[in-house]
Each structure stands twice: as C-alpha cells, then as structure tokens.
Amino acid sequence: MKKKSLLLGMIVFLCSILLSAVGITVQAEEDEEGAFAIEAQMLPSDEPVYQIQVTVENLGEDWEGIVRLWVDIGYVASSGCVYDTMISLPQGSTKQFAVKLPKDGIDRTDGMVVVTLLDQKSKTIAKKDFPKILQNSADALPMGILSDEYASLTYLDMGGNEIYHWDRNRPVKLVQLRQGDLTGTLDTLAFLVIDSYDTKALTDEERAGIERWVDNGGVLIVGTGKNAEKTLGGLDFLGIEYKETDETNTEFYEWDSYVDKSKLSWVELEDAADVFSGRYSRGFALTGSWGDGAVSILPCALTELGKLGTDAYKVSEYDEEEKFTQEYLVEEILSDAGNYAESRYQSGNQNYETDYNLQRIFPSLGKGSNRLRFGGLKILIILYVVFVGPILYLILRALKKRDFYWIAVPVATLVGILLVYWAGRGFEVASTNVYSVTVKNLEGDGKSTTYLRCYDAGHKEWDLQLAEGYTYAGPMMNRYYYDYDDGEDGYYHRIQKEGDRLSVGMNPTVGFEDAYFMAGSKKEAQSGSISWDGVKTVTNETPWDFSYLAVIINDDLLIYKDLPAGQSFVLDEKKCEYNESVASSSYSYSRYSSYTPAENYFYGYLRDSLRADEKVDIDSKAALGMGISRAWFEMDSDKVLIVGLVEDWDKTVDDNCSEVSYGCLYTVMEE
C-alpha cells in the first residue's frame, strides 16, 4: 500500500513539473511574440511590382531569422508562395526593407498579407495580418456616381472586393459626381453609374460628353425602377422606352436566382432604336456594345437594391450552404456590363492576351533535342519484363533446359538492371535545369523581363540564386500554381532575399516537376537597335547575331533565319521561313480580338514544328514566341514590330544548375 501511495505521489509530482514546463514554454512563446513590433505599408514603384515596406522592431534579445511574407492573392495563395528575407536584428534595433511582388504574377489584390517571423529552426515566433494592403497601390477602376442619393450607392465598391476587367482583377474606387464636374471628370472613369438623378438637368454638352465617353470605351450603367422617368428623361440618345410593371410579369431569370424581386420596383424596357438587338445580358439588364464601350440599362433602381437587407438575398440552388450577397450581385452586374466594352485598360501592363499566350508557348521551351526523353527507356523496361517471363520460359523449353529457369531468371534480371542503368545514364540530372528567356525593348527604358522554367530530378526543395542586378522575382502566371492546403505554413514557390541577391525555388511534390518564374533587372545601358527603313530593309545594329527574326507588318507575320550583327536584308530578297497573312488566316485578328500574331505563331509555326518528325530548333522557336507575345501589347495596327532572337544570352542564374538562355530584343516603330 505504501508503495502504491509512493508511486502515485511521484506521478503527481512529475505531472506538476510537466505542467509547469508547459506553462513556462507557453509563456516564453507569448513573451517572444510580444518582443517584436511588425508593420507593413505600400510604397510607390516605377517597376511593374507591388512594393511592400516591412518594418520589424526587436524589443527583446538579439535575433536572427527569416521575415516571411505570405500573400493571399488568388491562385498564388493556393500555391503557398512566400517571400523570405534573411535579417539579423540586435536587441533594441529596427530594420526596414522592401519586398517586391511582380504584378504579372498576382491574380487579386483584395486578399490578406501575412508577415511572419521564423527562427533558424523555421519555428514561428511572431505574426501579424495586413488585410487588403495591396489595394493601397492597386490600379483601381474609377466609378463615377451621378445620383441624388449617393449614400445609397456606396455599396457599389463591394467593400473592397474586385471584379475582373479585361486584363486582371481590380478594386472599384467610387467618385461622387456633381453637375459641373461631369465633363472634366469623365475621361478619368472606367464606369459611370446614373441612378435616381434628373438627367434633364444635364446640359447638351454634358449629354454629348457622356455619349462620346461611352463610344471611346466607357461603361455606362443606368438604374431605373420607380425613378425611370427622372433618370432616363435626359438620355434620349439611348433610345430606350419603358413602362411600369409588377414583379409577376418580369422575366429576369437571373434576378430570380439572386434576390427577392418582390422587394424592388420594376419597369419593362424596350430597345426602340434596336441599339442592343433586343437582348438581355444574362437577365440582369438590357446591355450591349456602344462603340468601344458599353451601356447597361437595369430594370430596377440601384438605390433600392442598396437598401435591401441580407434577408432579401437567396441561397444558391447549387449549394445550400452558400447564400448570395449584395457584393456578389454587384460583381455580376458590373462584370456583365464590362464584358461588352473594348476597355481602355486592355492595353495595360498586365495585358490578358500577353499572359495567356506566354502560358501556352513557354511549356514548349525545353522540348528540343536536349530535353529529357524517357520513351526508349520505357520500351527497354517493357521488353525486359516480357522477356524474363514467358519468352525466357519458352526459349528454355525449346532447348529442353527448363531446369535452368531458376538460374536464368536471376542472370536475365542482372543483365536487365545493367542495361537499364546504362540506358538511364543519359537521363542523369546532376543539378537543376533552367530555361530562361530575357525580353528587352531596345527603344524602351533599358529594363528587361526574364522568364524562367526550372525543374529538378529530385523531390526535395531546391533554390537557385539569380545573377546580380535582379531587383524582383516571383511565380509566373496563374496557370502554373499548384494547390497546397497548408495555408501560411505551406508553400510551393519561394522567393528568398539575402543581402542584395535574390533566389527562386520550389518545394516539389514529384521529380522533374516544373516551376515557372519571372524576374526583372535594374536599368541597363542600351546596346544598339534594330532599324527599319520604312519600306523593306531591316538592319541589326546590335552587337549580337540573331538566329531568328520576326517581323509583323501590314497584318503579316514573317519569320526569317540568321541576321548577323551589323548586317541588313531586304524582306522580299531573303528566304522567309514562315509567312502568315492575317487577312487570309483562320487565326485572323484585330487589335482587340483574341487572335493575335502570337496565337498565329503558336498554332501555326510552333505547333507545326512540334508535330514534325524532325524537331529542329524547337527551343529557339519557343523562345522567339515568348518575345513576340511579350512585345505584342505595345503594338498598334499602323506600326511595325521586329523581334530578334539571341542564343547563349547572359546567364540568369548564378548557381549550380544547367541553364539554356535566350535573349529576345525587340523594337516597335512607325510603319
């Protein structure tokens, strides 16, 4: 009995010690977290990046570790991309540094940014959230509001949520308009909402200005409902007739799905001038193109919609756990209207077509003769498996030596292993493989953009240090982000900064898994130009030989080979490798259509080369396509685009890897 009591006492004593230790540990962690002050803010930048300034103050003991920036920005969040900065922070000191996130790799700016401090064992010791911080520097869509009830329309900014407008997702910035301000403000707006406003009070100049603004690419949204007479009265140029109706006679199917229509006043709209071809866009409004812009006439008033409570919104018929919200409905209405416009924002820095074409062409890089191919090895293994089984048995039986089967199998297995090993030596990858394409405008500001495709044979995390001069880096485009469910603690891509040097890396799930990055360098001195005589002659005035040259002129995509440094040729006198006249092509395009020279290049020249038995210069051709895609958004129909491809360009990576590098130098000039 005494022994049992003694044992019980010891157990209680040990438990109390463990609980105390746990308490001490928890307290230590809490004290450690409280030993740091973390702040972050957006800074302006002359580069195509979002620049976040991070400030860390050490209120405790000396510390060294990683400051990690995790960004919830659409697809990047699902990939778990993180930006790590190595710092040393003595007691009582403060350090401030900038983290640059390429805009081309960011899908949304309305997510969370999390700054985490990690010690040298990757243990989290402090963390702070910064919601929607990227929107402080985002290119917002200005929306003018012309209404006598402006306060009832402020919900149109969707609380900071974003809409996809041509090239990427953007937040909405509201601008309250008053008569007298309209004419001078219109050209700064992407959207104009007129609702519950007496438009007859507008001057002839203001009404003409609205019509001209829409024709040039603006998106006009007009609310009606019980205020239809007042709001449409001065907008005769729209040619819209209406009559009041009750809720039961309307056929706005999409409204039925989202909101209780009985709580709103409705009108029946008629396109008397047949401007909109009598169509309803998804049932939300009478919507159609107007010149380069769009007009959307709603059958109800947005001011009324803004006064509805959450109980007026319905549950999704596809997911009973999802209830629609006011913000969701506004996003649908704005997106429908914007889809009809040839937006002025399409030619922005993050042109959708450019990204889309880059995504399709870049995977072709690396499919040339130096790309790993396992087809022959697979055939060898299959033949070995078949031989060791029935074929070997049949041979021995024919020789009446079946008793030797138990010896022949191990021997054949050993021979098979040696053959597979010998054949597989050609696939050995001692380091990470990199294909890089650097695109530079010879007539621009001297800055360049580099795209990298990397893969490694192993499953373990790897990273590569970039060469000197690179000022930012990030994952390239949504298409290549992979799903991670570990939230802020997991990541697929990682960008590291130590001192002035950047590294890019990934945490792969399988061997030979591709990672796609982009990086930008600081301004460099110009190195020559590509000249055009305005008629037919092209001259390479750079110090590099062009192995391929693309010329886009008069709606023709022309591809040539070999233009050494300092030499010229006349288009009609040199053999053309590829000539695709857009006017006669099935991939014909206009400035704003989805069919561009880059698509012609991909579907015609590059795809034909990929399908050919002899895959000649595939990597070079893919790199040239990257240059054409990147340069195209600067192109107008009355200009000439010339892109020259340089092989064995300066290395992008200053680390242990095997790199194949290309340079694409281009110029855009008047025809």
Disulfide bonds with the S-S distance in Angstrom:
none
